[in-house]
């Protein structure tokens, strides 16, 4: 999660102070990724060091305000345009747990999978209920705030994520069942379905074909 760029995005809307940024960040993401004030001010200090934000006076209550700089705006634009890097994926506790459970003495890995599957399905159901409420508010016209739309998108991402996790757990269980069979029986059990990987269409820099070429 890029707290750094999230704060820059909020500061693009105008100067803010630390606890105000925390409140707005959590409101935009539905408190899915809560922050503490210490994280916010530590990040602001780094942003100031890098020339991306600068102090901008105080409000009437004496809070120090921060404003985004031109360099910060350029950094934010570049972040929006840059795809999220998957070369170094974040550590996933569930993946690590299952990897360590394989062959661990006294651990029933299928029980671990089953327990996680129940928790994942409960989470999916909770997210789906929250989505129904958020969607009804947005589509009724009662809520046109960007924070509500942002929260809806976050919820939908969480739903897709838990759906994928449930499918992956099913895949892990099927894989373990197959590998537990004797070699002579394993061939009779089909491989678990593999995740589909789409190959992007090649990019071409050649000139468009003429009508005559297309007909040919």
C-alpha positions in Angstrom: 0.0 0.0 0.0 1.4 3.4 -1.0 0.7 5.7 1.9 3.1 8.1 0.4 1.1 8.5 -2.8 -2.2 8.3 -1.0 -1.3 11.4 1.1 -0.1 13.2 -2.1 -3.4 12.6 -3.7 -5.3 14.1 -0.7 -2.9 17.1 -0.6 -3.6 17.8 -4.2 -7.1 18.8 -3.1 -5.6 21.5 -0.8 -3.4 21.9 2.3 -4.1 19.5 5.1 -2.6 18.7 8.5 -1.6 15.2 9.8 -4.7 13.9 11.6 -6.9 15.4 8.9 -5.0 13.4 6.3 -5.5 10.3 8.4 -9.2 10.8 8.7 -9.7 11.5 5.0 -7.5 8.5 4.0 -9.5 6.2 6.1 -12.8 7.7 4.9 -11.8 7.2 1.2 -10.8 3.6 1.8 -13.6 2.7 4.3 -11.0 2.2 7.1 -9.8 -1.0 5.2 -6.2 0.1 5.8 -6.2 2.2 9.1 -3.4 4.6 9.7 -2.0 6.0 12.9 -1.0 9.6 13.2 2.6 8.6 13.6 2.6 6.9 10.2 1.2 10.0 8.6 3.7 12.4 10.1 6.6 10.1 9.4 5.5 9.9 5.8 5.0 13.7 5.6 8.5 14.2 6.9 9.9 12.0 4.1 7.8 13.7 1.5 9.1 17.1 2.7 12.7 15.8 2.6 12.1 14.7 -1.0 10.7 18.1 -2.0 7.2 16.6 -2.7 5.4 18.6 0.0 6.1 21.8 2.0 4.8 23.4 5.2 2.1 25.9 4.4 1.4 27.8 7.5 -1.1 26.9 10.2 -4.8 26.7 10.6 -6.8 28.7 13.2 -6.3 25.9 15.7 -2.5 25.9 15.3 -2.1 22.8 13.2 0.8 22.8 10.8 -0.6 22.5 7.2 1.2 20.8 4.4 0.8 21.5 0.7 1.9 19.5 -2.4 4.6 21.0 -4.5 5.0 21.0 -8.3 7.4 18.1 -7.9 4.9 16.3 -5.8 2.2 16.8 -8.5 4.6 15.4 -11.1 5.3 12.4 -8.8 1.6 11.8 -8.3 0.8 12.0 -12.0 3.6 9.5 -12.7 2.2 7.2 -10.0 -1.3 7.3 -11.6 0.1 6.4 -15.0 2.5 3.7 -13.8 1.1 0.1 -13.5 1.5 -1.5 -10.1 4.8 -3.5 -10.1 4.2 -7.2 -9.6 7.9 -8.1 -9.9 8.2 -8.1 -6.1 4.8 -9.1 -4.7 4.0 -8.3 -1.1 4.4 -11.1 1.4 1.1 -12.9 1.8 0.6 -14.6 5.3 -1.7 -17.3 4.0 0.8 -18.4 1.2 3.6 -18.4 3.7 1.5 -20.4 6.2 0.6 -23.1 3.7 4.2 -23.3 2.4 5.5 -23.8 5.9 2.7 -26.3 6.8 3.6 -28.7 4.0 5.4 -31.6 5.6 5.4 -29.9 9.1 5.2 -32.6 11.8 1.8 -32.7 13.5 0.1 -30.3 11.1 -2.9 -31.3 9.1 -2.6 -29.0 6.2 -6.0 -29.9 4.8 -7.5 -28.8 8.1 -5.6 -25.5 7.8 -7.1 -25.1 4.3 -10.6 -25.9 5.5 -10.4 -23.5 8.4 -9.2 -20.7 6.1 -11.8 -21.5 3.5 -14.6 -20.9 6.1 -13.0 -17.6 7.2 -12.6 -16.5 3.5 -16.2 -17.3 2.7 -17.4 -15.4 5.8 -15.3 -12.4 4.7 -16.7 -12.6 1.2 -20.3 -12.6 2.6 -19.5 -9.6 4.8 -18.0 -7.6 1.9 -21.0 -8.5 -0.3 -23.4 -7.2 2.3 -21.4 -4.0 2.6 -21.3 -3.6 -1.1 -25.1 -3.9 -1.4 -25.5 -1.1 1.1 -22.9 1.1 -0.6 -24.3 0.4 -4.1 -27.8 1.2 -3.0 -26.7 4.6 -1.6 -24.7 5.5 -4.7 -27.3 4.4 -7.3 -30.2 6.1 -5.4 -28.6 9.4 -5.8 -28.5 10.0 -2.0 -24.8 9.7 -2.1 -22.7 11.3 -4.8 -19.6 11.8 -2.7 -16.3 10.6 -4.2 -15.5 8.9 -0.9 -18.6 6.7 -1.2 -17.7 5.7 -4.8 -14.1 5.0 -3.7 -15.3 2.8 -0.9 -17.5 0.9 -3.3 -14.5 0.2 -5.6 -12.4 -1.0 -2.6 -15.2 -3.3 -1.5 -15.5 -4.8 -5.0 -11.7 -5.3 -5.1 -11.9 -7.2 -1.8 -14.7 -9.3 -3.1 -12.7 -10.3 -6.2 -9.7 -11.0 -3.9 -11.6 -13.3 -1.6 -13.2 -15.1 -4.5 -9.8 -15.7 -6.0 -8.5 -16.8 -2.6 -11.3 -19.4 -2.2 -10.6 -20.8 -5.6 -6.9 -21.0 -4.8 -7.6 -22.9 -1.6 -9.7 -25.4 -3.6 -6.8 -25.7 -6.0 -4.4 -26.3 -3.1 -6.6 -29.0 -1.6 -7.0 -30.8 -5.0 -3.2 -30.6 -5.6 -2.4 -32.1 -2.2 -5.0 -34.9 -2.6 -3.4 -35.8 -5.9 0.1 -35.7 -4.6 -0.8 -37.9 -1.6 -1.8 -40.8 -4.0 0.7 -43.5 -4.9 2.5 -42.8 -8.2 0.6 -45.6 -10.0 -2.8 -44.1 -9.1 -1.8 -40.4 -9.6 -2.0 -40.6 -13.3 -5.7 -41.5 -13.1 -6.5 -38.2 -11.2 -6.6 -35.1 -13.4 -4.4 -32.2 -12.6 -6.1 -29.3 -10.8 -7.3 -26.6 -13.3 -4.5 -24.1 -13.9 -5.0 -20.4 -13.7 -5.5 -18.9 -17.1 -2.8 -16.5 -18.3 -3.7 -14.2 -21.1 -0.9 -13.1 -23.4 -1.3 -9.5 -24.3 -1.7 -8.7 -27.9 1.6 -7.6 -29.5 2.1 -3.8 -29.9 2.9 -2.7 -33.4 4.4 0.6 -34.5 3.9 0.0 -38.2 1.6 2.2 -40.2 -2.1 1.2 -40.5 -2.8 -1.1 -43.5 -4.5 0.4 -46.5 -8.0 -0.7 -47.4 -6.5 -2.7 -50.3 -4.3 -4.6 -47.8 -7.1 -5.3 -45.4 -9.3 -6.8 -48.2 -6.4 -9.0 -49.2 
